[in-house]
Each structure stands twice: as C-alpha cells, then as structure tokens.
Amino acid sequence: MPRRVPLTPSVPTGPDLETAKSWLAQAERPLMVVGVDVLNDSASDVVASMAADFSIPVITTYNAKGVIPEDHD
C-alpha cells in the first residue's frame, strides 16, 4: 500500500475506488483522518457511510469538527 498522499486533489475513478475498497477490506487497523475539505465537497454523508460500512474509526482535524456526528456507528 502506498504511503504517499497526492498534493493536489483528484476525483477518483472506478478502478481507484475498487482499489481503495480492497485496501480497506484487507487493512488490519484502518483509521480515517477527515479534514475540512469534506465539508467543502459536501461529502460528510459519504464519509459517515463509509466509516459505518467498514467499521472504521474516524478522527477529524480541528477545523473539521462536526463533519460527522461524534457518536456515529
């Protein structure tokens, strides 16, 4: 699994999403770090759904507090 994060945002393609799903399914201890861009892109519902579907704990940056409910499952 690559450890580099791209410096410029991009829109994932179908194969990219499938690769990400595969990595998440194989991860031993996944963790989502969510930043304020989730708010800017109106993606908070998607993030919360993905976290619930894969049982992934979520932490947020200071500016992204409240992006998803603190008590999400």
N, C-alpha and C positions, 0 to 999 in steps of 0.2 A: 504494500500500500504506500503510495507516495506521501511524503511528509511536507511537501511544498504547497503553499497556498498561493493561487494566482493573485497578482497585484491589481488586475483590472477585472471587474465583474463581467460575467458572461452568462448567457442563457443556456442552460444545459439542453442537450439533445436527448432523444430517446435512448440511444446506447449509453450515454453518460449516466442517465437516471438508472438504467438497469445495472450498470457497474456499481453505482453508489448503493443500490439496494443489496447487491451481492456482498459488498464490503460490510454493510450494516448487519446482514444476516450472519456473517462469519465472525464479527467482532466479539471479543471476549468481554470487554467492558466499554461499550460506546458511551460517549458523552457529547451532547450538543452545546456548543457555545454560541449564543444568539446575540447579535448586535442590533443596533438601531436601524440598519438597512432593512430588517424585516418589517419594521413599521413603514418605512418609506416605500416599500414594494407591496404593502398591504398583504403580507404573507403570514401573518400571525396564526390564522386558522390552519394553514398548511403545516406550519412548524408544530403546532399543538397536536394535530392529527398524526403527523409522522412520529413524534415522540411517543404518543399513545400506542400506535400500531407496532412499534418496535421496542416498546418498554425502555425508552432511553431517557435518562435523567437530563434535565436542561438547566444550564446556568446562563444568566444574562449579564451583559455589560451594564455598567451603571446607567447609561443613557437608555438602555432597552428595558429597564424595569417596567413590569406591567404588560410586556408584549404578549405574554400568555399568562393565564391565571397561576398564581403561586401554588395553588393546590391541585393543579392538573394531574390526571392519572395517566 
